[in-house]
Amino acid sequence: MKVSGYKIADEPAPGAMAHLAVNPLWPFIAVMFGGVWLSWSWFLFNGFAVGSPTRRREWFMVVGGLAVCALLVAGLSFVVSRGMIAEQYVKYLLLLLVVWKLGVTYVLYSLQGHSIAIYEYYGGVLKNGIYVIVAAFFISPKVLAAMPAFFRMMMS
């Protein structure tokens, strides 16, 4: 069924890439197997493809999420380099970064769920994202290894 035929007055129409859209669960899982670099960019692509009315909020969450990740990594690096915290407790501080990334990912998942539901209601067909997840499991370590250490901590 062709989806581009529907138009809701207060929502953007699906784009030309709508046939590549997936359930937001797949980008949510991607943060665990591929990292933030894959998950958050996949959310942005998905929102663009289905014409999500929350695209601006999604972009804001990604940009803000990356900014806070950068601040957390810089702050943690500063605290560790100054010896302000014992080395045995660093792993607990790193949990702040993990919790932040998962929190932003969950907000993106929640924002996009409504748009995807409307897309499906009007006949849109979603792709299965498992192939990207499996590929990410093998490709992500190489992608992250190519990044500088600061960005690797942010994007993993």
DSSP file (Angstrom, degrees, kcal/mol; ACC not computed):
  #  RESIDUE AA STRUCTURE BP1 BP2  ACC     N-H-->O    O-->H-N    N-H-->O    O-->H-N    TCO  KAPPA ALPHA  PHI   PSI    X-CA   Y-CA   Z-CA
    1    1 A M              0   0    0      0, 0.0     2,-0.4     0, 0.0   124,-0.2   0.000 360.0 360.0 360.0 136.0    0.0    0.0    0.0
    2    2 A K        -     0   0    0      1,-0.1     3,-0.4   122,-0.1   122,-0.1  -0.678 360.0-169.9 -83.6 127.1    1.4    3.4   -0.9
    3    3 A V  S >  S+     0   0    0     -2,-0.4     3,-1.9     1,-0.2    -1,-0.1   0.740  70.4  80.6 -90.8 -25.6    1.6    5.7    2.1
    4    4 A S  T 3  S+     0   0    0      1,-0.3    -1,-0.2     9,-0.1    -2,-0.0   0.559  77.7  78.1 -64.3  -4.3    2.4    9.0    0.5
    5    5 A G  T 3  S+     0   0    0     -3,-0.4    -1,-0.3   117,-0.1     2,-0.3   0.653  77.0  83.5 -79.3 -15.6   -1.3    9.4   -0.2
    6    6 A Y    <   -     0   0    0     -3,-1.9     2,-0.4   116,-0.1   116,-0.0  -0.638  53.4-176.6 -93.5 150.4   -2.3   10.5    3.3
    7    7 A K        -     0   0    0     -2,-0.3     2,-0.5     6,-0.1     6,-0.1  -0.946  10.6-163.8-144.9 120.2   -2.1   14.0    4.6
    8    8 A I    >   -     0   0    0      3,-0.4     3,-1.8    -2,-0.4    -2,-0.0  -0.914  24.8-132.2-103.0 130.3   -2.9   15.1    8.1
    9    9 A A  T 3  S+     0   0    0     -2,-0.5    -1,-0.1     1,-0.3     0, 0.0   0.825 101.3  37.0 -55.2 -40.6   -3.3   18.9    8.2
   10   10 A D  T 3  S+     0   0    0      2,-0.1    -1,-0.3    -3,-0.0    -3,-0.0   0.251 110.1  68.9-101.1  14.5   -1.1   19.6   11.3
   11   11 A E  S <  S-     0   0    0     -3,-1.8    -3,-0.4    41,-0.0    41,-0.1  -0.981  83.3-109.0-132.1 145.3    1.6   17.0   10.6
   12   12 A P        -     0   0    0      0, 0.0    -4,-0.1     0, 0.0     3,-0.1  -0.345  38.1-114.0 -65.6 151.1    4.3   16.7    7.9
   13   13 A A        -     0   0    0      1,-0.1    -6,-0.1    -6,-0.1    -9,-0.1  -0.502  40.4 -87.1 -81.3 154.4    3.8   14.0    5.3
   14   14 A P        -     0   0    0      0, 0.0    36,-0.2     0, 0.0    -1,-0.1  -0.302  48.8-125.8 -59.0 147.1    6.2   11.1    5.1
   15   15 A G    >   -     0   0    0     34,-2.4     3,-1.5    33,-0.4     4,-0.1  -0.131  30.2 -87.9 -86.4-175.4    9.3   11.7    2.9
   16   16 A A  T 3  S+     0   0    0      1,-0.3     3,-0.4     2,-0.1    33,-0.1   0.697 125.7  56.4 -67.9 -19.6   10.8    9.9    0.0
   17   17 A M  T >  S+     0   0    0      1,-0.2     3,-2.4    31,-0.1    -1,-0.3   0.253  70.3 111.7 -96.0  12.5   12.8    7.6    2.4
   18   18 A A  G X   +     0   0    0     -3,-1.5     3,-1.6    31,-0.3    -1,-0.2   0.781  66.2  68.3 -58.8 -27.5    9.7    6.4    4.3
   19   19 A H  G 3  S+     0   0    0     -3,-0.4    -1,-0.3     1,-0.3    -2,-0.1   0.626  97.8  53.9 -68.4 -10.4   10.2    2.9    2.9
   20   20 A L  G <  S+     0   0    0     -3,-2.4    -1,-0.3   106,-0.1    -2,-0.2   0.378  82.3 121.7-101.4   2.4   13.4    2.7    5.0
   21   21 A A    <   -     0   0    0     -3,-1.6   106,-3.2   104,-0.2     2,-0.3  -0.309  42.0-166.0 -68.7 148.8   11.7    3.6    8.3
   22   22 A V  B     -a  127   0A   0    104,-0.2   106,-0.1   107,-0.0    -2,-0.1  -0.841  34.0 -82.9-127.8 166.0   11.9    1.1   11.2
   23   23 A N    >   -     0   0    0    104,-0.7     3,-1.9    -2,-0.3   106,-0.1  -0.488  43.8-119.9 -63.7 138.7   10.1    0.7   14.5
   24   24 A P  T 3> S+     0   0    0      0, 0.0     4,-1.7     0, 0.0    -1,-0.1   0.652 107.2  77.4 -60.6 -12.8   11.8    3.0   17.1
   25   25 A L  H 3> S+     0   0    0      1,-0.2     4,-2.4     2,-0.2     5,-0.2   0.873  88.1  57.7 -62.0 -35.4   12.6    0.0   19.1
   26   26 A W  H <> S+     0   0    0     -3,-1.9     4,-2.1     2,-0.2    -1,-0.2   0.934 107.0  44.1 -66.6 -47.4   15.5   -0.8   16.7
   27   27 A P  H  > S+     0   0    0      0, 0.0     4,-0.9     0, 0.0    -1,-0.2   0.856 112.1  56.3 -63.3 -30.1   17.4    2.5   17.2
   28   28 A F  H >< S+     0   0    0     -4,-1.7     3,-0.6     1,-0.2     4,-0.4   0.927 110.5  42.7 -63.7 -44.1   16.7    2.0   20.9
   29   29 A I  H >X S+     0   0    0     -4,-2.4     3,-1.5     1,-0.2     4,-1.2   0.819 103.5  68.9 -69.5 -30.7   18.4   -1.4   20.8
   30   30 A A  H 3X>S+     0   0    0     -4,-2.1     4,-3.3     1,-0.3     5,-1.7   0.784  87.0  65.7 -61.0 -27.8   21.2    0.0   18.6
   31   31 A V  H <<5S+     0   0    0     -4,-0.9    -1,-0.3    -3,-0.6    -2,-0.2   0.819 104.6  46.2 -64.7 -27.4   22.5    2.2   21.4
   32   32 A M  H <45S+     0   0    0     -3,-1.5    -1,-0.2    -4,-0.4    -2,-0.2   0.824 124.3  29.5 -82.9 -33.0   23.4   -1.1   23.2
   33   33 A F  H  <5S+     0   0    0     -4,-1.2    -2,-0.2     2,-0.1   107,-0.2   0.732 137.7  18.1-100.4 -25.6   25.1   -2.8   20.3
   34   34 A G  T  <5S-     0   0    0     -4,-3.3    -3,-0.2    -5,-0.2     3,-0.2   0.706 100.3-123.7-117.0 -32.2   26.4    0.1   18.2
   35   35 A G     >< -     0   0    0     -5,-1.7     4,-2.3     1,-0.2     3,-0.5  -0.523  41.8 -55.1 111.3 177.9   26.6    3.1   20.5
   36   36 A V  H  >>S+     0   0    0    119,-0.9     4,-2.1     1,-0.2     5,-0.6   0.843 125.3  65.5 -64.2 -36.4   25.2    6.6   20.5
   37   37 A W  H  >5S+     0   0    0    118,-1.4     4,-0.6    -3,-0.2    -1,-0.2   0.875 113.1  32.7 -57.7 -38.4   26.7    7.4   17.1
   38   38 A L  H  >5S+     0   0    0     -3,-0.5     4,-2.1   117,-0.3    -2,-0.2   0.921 120.0  48.9 -82.4 -49.0   24.4    4.9   15.4
   39   39 A S  H  X5S+     0   0    0     -4,-2.3     4,-2.3    -9,-0.2    -3,-0.2   0.940 113.6  42.0 -61.1 -53.7   21.3    5.1   17.6
   40   40 A W  H  X5S+     0   0    0     -4,-2.1     4,-2.0     1,-0.2    -1,-0.2   0.871 115.6  49.4 -68.8 -35.9   20.8    8.8   17.7
   41   41 A S  H  X<S+     0   0    0     -5,-0.6     4,-2.3    -4,-0.6    -1,-0.2   0.864 110.3  52.6 -68.9 -33.0   21.6    9.3   14.0
   42   42 A W  H  X S+     0   0    0     -4,-2.1     4,-2.7     2,-0.2    -2,-0.2   0.897 107.3  51.6 -67.3 -40.8   19.1    6.5   13.2
   43   43 A F  H  X S+     0   0    0     -4,-2.3     4,-2.5     2,-0.2    -2,-0.2   0.924 110.4  49.1 -58.6 -44.7   16.4    8.2   15.3
   44   44 A L  H  X S+     0   0    0     -4,-2.0     4,-2.0     1,-0.2    -2,-0.2   0.919 112.6  47.0 -63.8 -43.1   17.0   11.4   13.3
   45   45 A F  H  X S+     0   0    0     -4,-2.3     4,-2.7     2,-0.2    -1,-0.2   0.925 111.6  51.3 -62.5 -44.5   16.8    9.6   10.0
   46   46 A N  H  X S+     0   0    0     -4,-2.7     4,-2.1     1,-0.2    -2,-0.2   0.909 110.0  49.1 -59.8 -44.6   13.7    7.7   11.0
   47   47 A G  H  X>S+     0   0    0     -4,-2.5     5,-3.0     1,-0.2     4,-0.7   0.887 113.1  47.4 -63.7 -39.6   12.0   11.0   12.1
   48   48 A F  H  <5S+     0   0    0     -4,-2.0     3,-0.4     3,-0.2   -33,-0.4   0.905 110.5  52.8 -66.4 -41.8   12.9   12.6    8.8
   49   49 A A  H  <5S+     0   0    0     -4,-2.7   -34,-2.4     1,-0.2   -31,-0.3   0.898 115.8  37.0 -64.5 -42.9   11.7    9.6    6.8
   50   50 A V  H  <5S-     0   0    0     -4,-2.1    -1,-0.2   -36,-0.2    -2,-0.2   0.482 111.7-113.8 -91.2  -0.9    8.2    9.4    8.3
   51   51 A G  T  <5 -     0   0    0     -4,-0.7    -3,-0.2    -3,-0.4    -4,-0.1   0.939  39.8-159.9  71.7  46.6    7.7   13.1    8.6
   52   52 A S    > < -     0   0    0     -5,-3.0     3,-1.3     1,-0.2    -1,-0.2  -0.377  17.1-146.8 -63.7 130.6    7.7   13.2   12.4
   53   53 A P  T 3  S+     0   0    0      0, 0.0     3,-0.3     0, 0.0    -1,-0.2   0.634  99.3  59.1 -71.5 -11.1    6.1   16.3   13.8
   54   54 A T  T 3>  +     0   0    0      1,-0.2     4,-2.5    57,-0.1     5,-0.2   0.120  68.4 117.0-101.5  20.6    8.5   16.1   16.7
   55   55 A R  H <> S+     0   0    0     -3,-1.3     4,-2.8     1,-0.2     5,-0.2   0.891  74.2  51.6 -56.0 -42.7   11.6   16.3   14.5
   56   56 A R  H  > S+     0   0    0     -3,-0.3     4,-2.6     1,-0.2    -1,-0.2   0.919 111.0  47.2 -63.6 -42.4   12.7   19.6   16.0
   57   57 A R  H  > S+     0   0    0      2,-0.2     4,-2.5     1,-0.2    -1,-0.2   0.887 111.5  52.0 -64.9 -37.7   12.5   18.2   19.5
   58   58 A E  H  X S+     0   0    0     -4,-2.5     4,-2.2     2,-0.2    -2,-0.2   0.931 111.1  46.7 -63.9 -45.2   14.4   15.1   18.4
   59   59 A W  H  X S+     0   0    0     -4,-2.8     4,-2.9     1,-0.2     5,-0.3   0.916 112.1  51.3 -61.1 -43.7   17.2   17.2   16.9
   60   60 A F  H  X S+     0   0    0     -4,-2.6     4,-2.9     1,-0.2     5,-0.3   0.911 109.7  49.8 -60.8 -42.6   17.2   19.3   20.1
   61   61 A M  H  X S+     0   0    0     -4,-2.5     4,-2.5     2,-0.2    -1,-0.2   0.897 112.9  46.5 -63.7 -40.7   17.5   16.1   22.2
   62   62 A V  H  X S+     0   0    0     -4,-2.2     4,-2.5     2,-0.2    -2,-0.2   0.950 116.7  42.5 -68.2 -48.3   20.4   14.8   20.1
   63   63 A V  H  X S+     0   0    0     -4,-2.9     4,-2.2     2,-0.2    -2,-0.2   0.936 119.3  44.4 -64.5 -45.8   22.3   18.0   20.0
   64   64 A G  H  X S+     0   0    0     -4,-2.9     4,-2.5    -5,-0.3     5,-0.2   0.894 112.4  53.0 -64.0 -39.6   21.7   18.7   23.7
   65   65 A G  H  X S+     0   0    0     -4,-2.5     4,-2.2    -5,-0.3    -2,-0.2   0.904 110.5  46.6 -62.4 -42.0   22.4   15.1   24.6
   66   66 A L  H  X S+     0   0    0     -4,-2.5     4,-2.5     2,-0.2    -1,-0.2   0.882 111.1  52.7 -67.6 -37.8   25.8   15.3   22.8
   67   67 A A  H  X S+     0   0    0     -4,-2.2     4,-2.3     2,-0.2    -2,-0.2   0.927 111.5  45.2 -63.3 -44.8   26.6   18.6   24.5
   68   68 A V  H  X S+     0   0    0     -4,-2.5     4,-2.8     2,-0.2    -1,-0.2   0.883 111.0  54.2 -67.1 -37.1   25.9   17.1   27.9
   69   69 A C  H  X S+     0   0    0     -4,-2.2     4,-2.7    -5,-0.2     5,-0.2   0.928 109.0  48.8 -59.2 -44.4   27.9   14.0   27.0
   70   70 A A  H  X S+     0   0    0     -4,-2.5     4,-2.6     1,-0.2    -2,-0.2   0.911 112.3  48.2 -62.6 -42.6   30.9   16.3   26.1
   71   71 A L  H  X S+     0   0    0     -4,-2.3     4,-2.8     2,-0.2    -2,-0.2   0.905 112.3  48.8 -64.6 -41.0   30.5   18.1   29.4
   72   72 A L  H  X S+     0   0    0     -4,-2.8     4,-2.9     2,-0.2     5,-0.2   0.926 113.2  46.4 -64.6 -44.4   30.3   14.9   31.4
   73   73 A V  H  X S+     0   0    0     -4,-2.7     4,-2.5     2,-0.2    -2,-0.2   0.925 115.2  46.7 -64.3 -43.6   33.4   13.5   29.6
   74   74 A A  H  X S+     0   0    0     -4,-2.6     4,-2.4    -5,-0.2    -2,-0.2   0.920 114.6  47.4 -64.3 -42.8   35.3   16.7   30.1
   75   75 A G  H  X S+     0   0    0     -4,-2.8     4,-2.6    -5,-0.2    -2,-0.2   0.919 113.0  47.5 -64.0 -43.9   34.3   17.0   33.7
   76   76 A L  H  X S+     0   0    0     -4,-2.9     4,-2.4     2,-0.2     5,-0.2   0.902 112.3  50.3 -64.7 -40.3   35.2   13.3   34.4
   77   77 A S  H  X S+     0   0    0     -4,-2.5     4,-2.8    -5,-0.2    -2,-0.2   0.911 111.6  48.7 -62.8 -42.1   38.5   13.8   32.7
   78   78 A F  H  X S+     0   0    0     -4,-2.4     4,-1.9     2,-0.2     6,-0.2   0.934 112.0  47.9 -62.5 -47.5   39.2   16.9   34.8
   79   79 A V  H  <>S+     0   0    0     -4,-2.6     5,-2.2     1,-0.2     6,-0.6   0.895 116.2  44.0 -62.9 -41.1   38.3   15.2   38.0
   80   80 A V  H ><5S+     0   0    0     -4,-2.4     3,-1.1     1,-0.2    -2,-0.2   0.915 112.2  51.3 -71.9 -42.7   40.4   12.2   37.3
   81   81 A S  H 3<5S+     0   0    0     -4,-2.8    -2,-0.2     1,-0.3    -1,-0.2   0.827 110.8  49.1 -66.1 -30.5   43.4   14.1   36.0
   82   82 A R  T 3<5S-     0   0    0     -4,-1.9    -1,-0.3    -5,-0.2    -2,-0.2   0.503 110.4-122.5 -84.2  -5.4   43.5   16.3   39.1
   83   83 A G  T < 5 +     0   0    0     -3,-1.1    -3,-0.2    -4,-0.3    -2,-0.1   0.798  66.1 141.3  69.5  27.9   43.3   13.3   41.4
   84   84 A M      < +     0   0    0     -5,-2.2     2,-0.4    -6,-0.2    -4,-0.2   0.599  66.5  37.4 -78.7 -10.9   40.1   14.6   43.0
   85   85 A I  S    S-     0   0    0     -6,-0.6    -1,-0.1    -5,-0.1    -2,-0.1  -0.996  93.1-103.1-141.2 144.4   38.7   11.1   43.1
   86   86 A A    >   -     0   0    0     -2,-0.4     3,-2.0     1,-0.1     4,-0.4  -0.363  31.1-121.4 -66.6 145.2   40.2    7.7   43.8
   87   87 A E  G >  S+     0   0    0      1,-0.3     3,-1.1     2,-0.2     4,-0.4   0.788 109.0  65.1 -60.2 -29.3   40.7    5.6   40.8
   88   88 A Q  G 3  S+     0   0    0      1,-0.2    -1,-0.3     2,-0.1     3,-0.2   0.689 101.5  50.5 -68.3 -17.3   38.5    2.8   42.1
   89   89 A Y  G X> S+     0   0    0     -3,-2.0     4,-1.4     1,-0.2     3,-0.6   0.460  82.9  90.1 -99.4  -3.0   35.5    5.1   42.0
   90   90 A V  H <> S+     0   0    0     -3,-1.1     4,-2.1    -4,-0.4     5,-0.2   0.887  81.5  58.9 -61.8 -39.4   35.9    6.3   38.4
   91   91 A K  H 3> S+     0   0    0     -4,-0.4     4,-0.6     1,-0.2    -1,-0.2   0.825 104.0  52.1 -61.3 -30.1   33.8    3.4   37.1
   92   92 A Y  H <4 S+     0   0    0     -3,-0.6     4,-0.5     2,-0.2     3,-0.4   0.859 107.8  50.7 -74.4 -34.8   30.9    4.6   39.2
   93   93 A L  H >X S+     0   0    0     -4,-1.4     3,-1.3     1,-0.2     4,-0.7   0.848 102.9  60.7 -68.2 -33.3   31.2    8.1   37.8
   94   94 A L  H 3X S+     0   0    0     -4,-2.1     4,-1.7     1,-0.3     3,-0.3   0.753  90.2  70.5 -65.4 -22.4   31.2    6.7   34.3
   95   95 A L  H 3X S+     0   0    0     -4,-0.6     4,-2.9    -3,-0.4    -1,-0.3   0.821  88.4  63.5 -62.8 -30.0   27.7    5.3   35.1
   96   96 A L  H <> S+     0   0    0     -3,-1.3     4,-2.3    -4,-0.5    -1,-0.2   0.916 103.5  47.7 -57.7 -43.1   26.5    8.9   34.9
   97   97 A L  H  X S+     0   0    0     -4,-0.7     4,-2.3    -3,-0.3    -2,-0.2   0.910 112.4  48.2 -65.2 -43.1   27.4    9.0   31.3
   98   98 A V  H  X S+     0   0    0     -4,-1.7     4,-2.4     2,-0.2     5,-0.2   0.924 112.2  48.6 -64.1 -45.1   25.7    5.7   30.6
   99   99 A V  H  X S+     0   0    0     -4,-2.9     4,-2.3     1,-0.2    -1,-0.2   0.899 110.7  51.7 -63.7 -40.2   22.6    6.7   32.4
  100  100 A W  H  X S+     0   0    0     -4,-2.3     4,-2.5    -5,-0.2     5,-0.2   0.942 110.7  47.6 -61.1 -47.7   22.5   10.0   30.5
  101  101 A K  H  X S+     0   0    0     -4,-2.3     4,-2.2     1,-0.2    -2,-0.2   0.912 113.8  46.7 -61.6 -43.9   22.8    8.3   27.1
  102  102 A L  H  X S+     0   0    0     -4,-2.4     4,-2.2     2,-0.2    -1,-0.2   0.870 111.2  53.1 -66.9 -35.6   20.1    5.7   27.9
  103  103 A G  H  X S+     0   0    0     -4,-2.3     4,-2.1    -5,-0.2    -2,-0.2   0.929 110.6  45.3 -64.6 -46.0   17.8    8.5   29.2
  104  104 A V  H  X S+     0   0    0     -4,-2.5     4,-2.4     1,-0.2    -2,-0.2   0.903 112.3  52.9 -63.7 -40.5   18.2   10.5   26.0
  105  105 A T  H  X S+     0   0    0     -4,-2.2     4,-2.4    -5,-0.2    -2,-0.2   0.896 108.5  50.0 -62.1 -40.4   17.7    7.4   23.9
  106  106 A Y  H  X S+     0   0    0     -4,-2.2     4,-2.5     2,-0.2    -1,-0.2   0.903 109.2  50.9 -66.5 -40.3   14.5    6.6   25.8
  107  107 A V  H  X S+     0   0    0     -4,-2.1     4,-2.7     2,-0.2    -2,-0.2   0.920 111.0  49.0 -62.5 -42.7   13.1   10.2   25.3
  108  108 A L  H  X S+     0   0    0     -4,-2.4     4,-2.3     2,-0.2    -2,-0.2   0.916 110.7  51.1 -61.6 -42.5   13.8    9.8   21.6
  109  109 A Y  H  X S+     0   0    0     -4,-2.4     4,-1.3     1,-0.2    -2,-0.2   0.917 112.3  46.5 -59.2 -44.8   12.1    6.5   21.5
  110  110 A S  H  X S+     0   0    0     -4,-2.5     4,-0.7     1,-0.2    -2,-0.2   0.905 111.8  50.3 -66.3 -42.5    9.0    8.0   23.3
  111  111 A L  H  X S+     0   0    0     -4,-2.7     4,-0.6     1,-0.2     3,-0.4   0.900 114.3  44.1 -62.6 -40.6    8.9   11.0   21.0
  112  112 A Q  H  X S+     0   0    0     -4,-2.3     4,-2.2     1,-0.2     5,-0.2   0.694  94.0  79.0 -82.4 -17.8    9.0    8.9   17.8
  113  113 A G  H  X S+     0   0    0     -4,-1.3     4,-2.0     1,-0.2    -1,-0.2   0.872  92.6  50.3 -58.7 -39.9    6.6    6.3   18.9
  114  114 A H  H  X S+     0   0    0     -4,-0.7     4,-2.1    -3,-0.4    -1,-0.2   0.911 110.6  48.6 -67.3 -43.0    3.5    8.4   18.1
  115  115 A S  H  X S+     0   0    0     -4,-0.6     4,-2.5     1,-0.2    -2,-0.2   0.906 112.0  49.0 -63.8 -41.8    4.7    9.4   14.6
  116  116 A I  H  X S+     0   0    0     -4,-2.2     4,-2.7     1,-0.2    -1,-0.2   0.885 108.4  54.1 -66.4 -38.0    5.5    5.8   13.8
  117  117 A A  H  X S+     0   0    0     -4,-2.0     4,-2.4    -5,-0.2    -1,-0.2   0.914 110.7  45.7 -62.7 -42.3    2.1    4.7   15.0
  118  118 A I  H  X S+     0   0    0     -4,-2.1     4,-1.9     2,-0.2     6,-0.2   0.913 111.4  53.0 -65.5 -42.4    0.3    7.2   12.8
  119  119 A Y  H  <>S+     0   0    0     -4,-2.5     5,-2.5     1,-0.2    -2,-0.2   0.924 113.1  43.5 -58.0 -46.0    2.5    6.2    9.9
  120  120 A E  H ><5S+     0   0    0     -4,-2.7     3,-1.9     3,-0.2    -1,-0.2   0.880 108.0  59.2 -68.0 -37.9    1.6    2.5   10.4
  121  121 A Y  H 3<5S+     0   0    0     -4,-2.4    -1,-0.2     1,-0.3    -2,-0.2   0.873 104.4  51.1 -59.1 -38.2   -2.1    3.3   10.9
  122  122 A Y  T 3<5S-     0   0    0     -4,-1.9    -1,-0.3    -5,-0.1    -2,-0.2   0.163 134.7 -84.5 -89.8  20.1   -2.3    4.9    7.5
  123  123 A G  T < 5S+     0   0    0     -3,-1.9    -3,-0.2     1,-0.3    -2,-0.2   0.497  75.3 152.7  99.7   4.2   -0.7    1.9    5.8
  124  124 A G      < -     0   0    0     -5,-2.5     2,-0.5    -6,-0.2    -1,-0.3  -0.419  33.7-144.7 -69.8 142.4    3.0    2.5    6.2
  125  125 A V        -     0   0    0   -124,-0.2     2,-0.3    -2,-0.1  -104,-0.2  -0.925  10.2-147.6-111.1 130.0    5.2   -0.6    6.3
  126  126 A L        -     0   0    0     -2,-0.5  -104,-0.2  -106,-0.1     2,-0.1  -0.720  12.6-126.2 -98.1 146.5    8.2   -0.6    8.6
  127  127 A K  B     -a   22   0A   0   -106,-3.2  -104,-0.7    -2,-0.3     2,-0.5  -0.433  27.4-105.9 -82.2 161.8   11.5   -2.4    7.8
  128  128 A N        -     0   0    0   -106,-0.1     3,-0.4    -2,-0.1     4,-0.2  -0.801  25.7-162.6 -88.7 127.2   13.1   -4.9   10.2
  129  129 A G     >  +     0   0    0     -2,-0.5     4,-1.8     1,-0.2     3,-0.4   0.364  63.4 100.4 -93.0   5.1   16.1   -3.3   11.8
  130  130 A I  H  > S+     0   0    0      1,-0.2     4,-2.5     2,-0.2     5,-0.2   0.832  77.9  58.2 -62.5 -31.6   17.8   -6.5   13.1
  131  131 A Y  H  > S+     0   0    0     -3,-0.4     4,-2.2     1,-0.2    -1,-0.2   0.887 106.6  47.7 -67.2 -37.4   20.2   -6.5   10.1
  132  132 A V  H  > S+     0   0    0     -3,-0.4     4,-2.6     2,-0.2    -1,-0.2   0.888 111.2  52.0 -68.0 -38.9   21.6   -3.1   11.1
  133  133 A I  H  X S+     0   0    0     -4,-1.8     4,-1.7     2,-0.2    -2,-0.2   0.930 111.2  46.1 -63.4 -45.9   21.9   -4.3   14.7
  134  134 A V  H  X S+     0   0    0     -4,-2.5     4,-0.9     1,-0.2    -2,-0.2   0.921 114.5  47.9 -64.2 -43.8   23.9   -7.3   13.8
  135  135 A A  H >X S+     0   0    0     -4,-2.2     4,-2.7     1,-0.2     3,-0.7   0.899 108.9  54.8 -62.5 -40.2   26.1   -5.3   11.4
  136  136 A A  H 3X S+     0   0    0     -4,-2.6     4,-2.5     1,-0.2    -1,-0.2   0.851  98.6  62.5 -62.8 -34.7   26.6   -2.7   14.2
  137  137 A F  H 3< S+     0   0    0     -4,-1.7    -1,-0.2     1,-0.2    -2,-0.2   0.860 115.9  31.3 -58.9 -35.5   27.8   -5.4   16.5
  138  138 A F  H << S+     0   0    0     -4,-0.9     4,-0.4    -3,-0.7    -2,-0.2   0.795 125.2  42.2 -92.6 -32.3   30.7   -6.0   14.2
  139  139 A I  H >X S+     0   0    0     -4,-2.7     4,-2.1     1,-0.1     3,-0.8   0.828  97.2  73.2 -86.3 -34.0   31.3   -2.6   12.7
  140  140 A S  H 3X S+     0   0    0     -4,-2.5     4,-3.0    -5,-0.3     5,-0.3   0.855  91.8  54.9 -55.9 -42.8   30.9   -0.4   15.8
  141  141 A P  H 3> S+     0   0    0      0, 0.0     4,-1.8     0, 0.0    -1,-0.3   0.884 111.1  46.8 -60.0 -34.7   34.3   -1.3   17.4
  142  142 A K  H <> S+     0   0    0     -3,-0.8     4,-1.1    -4,-0.4    -2,-0.2   0.895 113.0  48.2 -72.1 -39.8   36.1   -0.3   14.2
  143  143 A V  H  < S+     0   0    0     -4,-2.1     3,-0.4     1,-0.2     4,-0.4   0.935 114.5  45.8 -64.5 -46.1   34.2    2.9   13.9
  144  144 A L  H >< S+     0   0    0     -4,-3.0     3,-1.1     1,-0.2    -1,-0.2   0.850 107.3  58.0 -67.0 -34.2   34.8    3.8   17.5
  145  145 A A  H 3< S+     0   0    0     -4,-1.8    -1,-0.2    -5,-0.3    -2,-0.2   0.794 101.2  57.4 -66.0 -27.1   38.5    2.9   17.3
  146  146 A A  T 3< S+     0   0    0     -4,-1.1    -1,-0.3    -3,-0.4    -2,-0.2   0.622  94.4  85.3 -78.4 -12.2   38.9    5.4   14.5
  147  147 A M  S <  S-     0   0    0     -3,-1.1     5,-0.0    -4,-0.4    -3,-0.0  -0.570  90.4-100.6 -88.5 151.8   37.6    8.2   16.8
  148  148 A P     >  -     0   0    0      0, 0.0     4,-2.5     0, 0.0     3,-0.3  -0.318  41.8-104.3 -62.4 157.6   39.8   10.2   19.2
  149  149 A A  H  > S+     0   0    0      1,-0.2     4,-2.0     2,-0.2     5,-0.2   0.852 119.1  55.2 -56.7 -40.3   39.5    9.1   22.8
  150  150 A F  H  > S+     0   0    0      1,-0.2     4,-1.3     2,-0.2    -1,-0.2   0.939 113.7  39.8 -60.1 -48.1   37.3   12.0   23.8
  151  151 A F  H  > S+     0   0    0     -3,-0.3     4,-2.8     1,-0.2    -1,-0.2   0.815 109.3  61.7 -72.7 -30.2   34.7   11.3   21.1
  152  152 A R  H  X S+     0   0    0     -4,-2.5     4,-1.4     1,-0.2    -1,-0.2   0.904 105.0  47.7 -62.5 -40.1   35.0    7.6   21.7
  153  153 A M  H  < S+     0   0    0     -4,-2.0    -1,-0.2     1,-0.2    -2,-0.2   0.876 115.0  46.4 -67.5 -36.1   33.8    8.0   25.2
  154  154 A M  H  < S+     0   0    0     -4,-1.3    -2,-0.2    -5,-0.2    -1,-0.2   0.902 119.0  38.6 -70.1 -41.0   30.9   10.2   24.0
  155  155 A M  H  <        0   0    0     -4,-2.8  -118,-1.4     1,-0.2  -119,-0.9   0.539 360.0 360.0 -94.8  -9.3   29.8    8.0   21.2
  156  156 A S     <        0   0    0     -4,-1.4    -1,-0.2  -121,-0.2    -2,-0.1   0.510 360.0 360.0 -79.3 360.0   30.2    4.6   22.6
